[in-house]
Amino acid sequence: MAQQLPPPALIETWLDIIQNPKIPLYIIRERTKLLCYFFGSIELAYMYVEQNQFNHKKAS
């Protein structure tokens, strides 16, 4: 059974969290681990959000 990816809005929030220096380090580490678990890298997570935002705007 294929694993379903989290919604792009949630991934975008996680990406915002790991860029925010005011967030505690342990939370940044956990979100980074989740992103790498789902996408393999932070860069691929950004690509996922970008592609899905484009598709959402296109569908509107």
LUMVOMI-497781 format. One record per residue: residue number from 1; residue in one letter; x, y, z of N, C-alpha, C in turn. Coordinates in Angstrom, 3 decimals. Each point is the difference from the previous one (the first is absolute). Example, Ala and Ser with C-alpha at 12.3 -4.5 7.8 and 13.67 -1.06 7.14 Angstrom:
residues 2
> n	res	nc1	nc2	nc3	cac1	cac2	cac3	cc1	cc2	cc3
> 1	a	13.190	-5.690	7.800	-0.890	1.190	0.000	0.900	1.200	0.000
> 2	s	-0.350	1.050	-0.720	0.820	1.190	0.060	-0.770	1.090	0.730
end
This chain:
residues 60
> n	res	nc1	nc2	nc3	cac1	cac2	cac3	cc1	cc2	cc3
> 1	m	0.843	-1.189	0.000	-0.843	1.189	0.000	0.885	1.248	0.000
> 2	a	-0.269	0.900	-0.895	0.812	1.217	-0.132	-0.267	0.957	1.160
> 3	q	1.047	0.664	0.407	-0.101	0.980	1.082	-0.522	1.316	-0.560
> 4	q	-0.967	0.575	0.689	-0.550	1.272	-0.439	0.815	1.147	0.594
> 5	l	0.279	1.007	-0.823	0.758	1.156	0.466	-0.909	0.957	0.755
> 6	p	0.555	0.709	0.987	-0.788	1.012	0.701	-0.404	1.122	-0.964
> 7	p	-1.017	0.767	0.360	-0.432	1.106	-0.862	1.110	1.041	-0.180
> 8	p	0.060	0.621	-1.169	1.036	1.008	-0.264	0.013	1.136	1.027
> 9	a	-1.161	0.397	0.502	-0.040	1.087	0.994	0.743	-0.399	1.278
> 10	l	-0.126	-1.252	0.406	0.706	-0.478	1.193	1.504	-0.032	-0.253
> 11	i	0.392	-0.473	-1.168	1.426	-0.040	-0.337	0.570	1.409	-0.029
> 12	e	-0.754	0.934	-0.557	0.450	1.395	-0.032	0.186	0.544	1.422
> 13	t	-0.893	-0.357	0.902	0.120	0.417	1.403	1.255	-0.590	0.629
> 14	w	0.247	-1.281	-0.239	1.217	-0.633	0.535	1.247	0.678	-0.549
> 15	l	-0.005	0.339	-1.276	1.153	0.690	-0.592	0.196	1.376	0.633
> 16	d	-1.092	0.695	0.294	0.092	1.292	0.682	0.580	-0.168	1.403
> 17	i	-0.423	-1.054	0.685	0.478	-0.259	1.364	1.508	-0.210	0.020
> 18	i	0.522	-0.792	-0.935	1.437	-0.300	0.050	0.849	1.198	-0.396
> 19	q	-0.602	1.028	-0.585	0.731	1.219	-0.363	-0.072	1.082	1.072
> 20	n	-0.838	-0.208	1.017	-0.234	1.024	1.011	0.968	-0.175	1.184
> 21	p	0.903	0.953	0.213	0.977	-0.138	1.090	-0.621	0.105	1.394
> 22	k	-1.244	0.443	0.097	-0.658	0.121	1.310	-0.628	-1.315	0.470
> 23	i	-0.080	-0.968	-0.894	-0.571	-1.310	0.339	1.065	-0.822	0.733
> 24	p	-0.394	-0.702	1.073	0.978	-0.839	0.715	0.645	-1.038	-0.922
> 25	l	1.267	-0.243	0.232	0.791	-0.879	-0.860	-0.584	-1.411	-0.097
> 26	y	-0.547	-0.522	1.088	-0.531	-1.362	-0.042	-1.210	-0.090	-0.949
> 27	i	-0.770	1.053	-0.106	-1.142	0.015	-0.923	0.512	0.073	-1.442
> 28	i	1.005	0.829	-0.231	0.601	0.099	-1.337	0.547	-1.360	-0.428
> 29	r	0.668	-0.697	0.917	0.553	-1.323	-0.314	-1.104	-0.996	-0.341
> 30	e	-1.079	0.004	0.774	-1.104	-0.925	-0.254	-0.655	0.266	-1.351
> 31	r	-0.231	1.260	-0.328	-0.615	0.331	-1.294	0.942	-0.343	-1.150
> 32	t	1.291	0.208	0.207	0.990	-0.356	-1.021	-0.024	-1.505	-0.230
> 33	k	-0.071	-0.780	1.073	-0.068	-1.464	-0.127	-1.253	-0.419	-0.768
> 34	l	-1.127	0.623	0.314	-1.242	-0.327	-0.701	0.090	0.326	-1.491
> 35	l	0.524	1.172	-0.300	0.141	0.399	-1.400	0.907	-0.973	-0.755
> 36	c	1.099	-0.375	0.609	0.924	-0.944	-0.645	-0.620	-1.391	-0.105
> 37	y	-0.821	-0.367	0.962	-0.694	-1.293	-0.061	-0.941	-0.045	-1.208
> 38	f	-0.787	1.044	-0.188	-0.975	0.023	-1.081	0.618	0.282	-1.366
> 39	f	1.036	0.835	-0.056	0.505	0.482	-1.285	1.452	-0.367	-0.298
> 40	g	0.746	-0.398	0.997	1.401	-0.340	-0.222	0.946	1.172	0.172
> 41	s	-0.512	1.225	-0.193	0.814	1.200	0.204	-0.915	1.216	0.142
> 42	i	0.554	1.049	0.556	-0.738	1.255	0.156	-0.293	0.599	-1.380
> 43	e	0.950	-0.115	-0.901	-0.182	0.550	-1.348	-1.187	-0.635	-0.714
> 44	l	-0.152	-1.315	0.148	-1.138	-0.675	-0.631	-1.319	0.402	0.654
> 45	a	0.021	0.297	1.288	-1.209	0.483	0.674	-0.405	1.361	-0.568
> 46	y	0.985	0.869	-0.224	-0.298	1.299	-0.621	-0.579	-0.184	-1.399
> 47	m	0.554	-0.932	-0.755	-0.496	-0.262	-1.356	-1.450	-0.491	0.041
> 48	y	-0.304	-0.870	0.949	-1.366	-0.515	0.168	-0.982	1.140	0.244
> 49	v	0.358	0.909	0.908	-0.879	1.135	0.314	-0.165	0.884	-1.234
> 50	e	1.092	0.304	-0.664	-0.067	0.855	-1.195	-0.872	-0.622	-1.086
> 51	q	0.184	-1.272	-0.255	-0.777	-0.674	-1.043	-1.479	-0.040	0.358
> 52	n	-0.305	-0.240	1.254	-1.396	-0.104	0.402	-0.678	1.352	0.105
> 53	q	0.742	1.046	0.324	-0.582	1.343	-0.019	-0.322	0.389	-1.428
> 54	f	0.894	-0.346	-0.922	-0.225	0.299	-1.407	-1.255	-0.727	-0.492
> 55	n	-0.111	-1.276	0.344	-1.154	-0.788	-0.425	-1.279	0.540	0.614
> 56	h	0.065	0.455	1.234	-1.178	0.560	0.665	-0.447	1.287	-0.692
> 57	k	0.958	0.886	-0.289	-0.331	1.256	-0.677	-0.548	-0.260	-1.397
> 58	k	0.584	-1.010	-0.663	-0.422	-0.337	-1.343	-1.438	-0.540	0.008
> 59	a	-0.354	-0.749	1.041	-1.323	-0.606	0.085	-1.079	1.015	0.376
> 60	s	0.381	1.101	0.614	-0.980	0.983	0.464	-0.683	0.727	-1.142
end
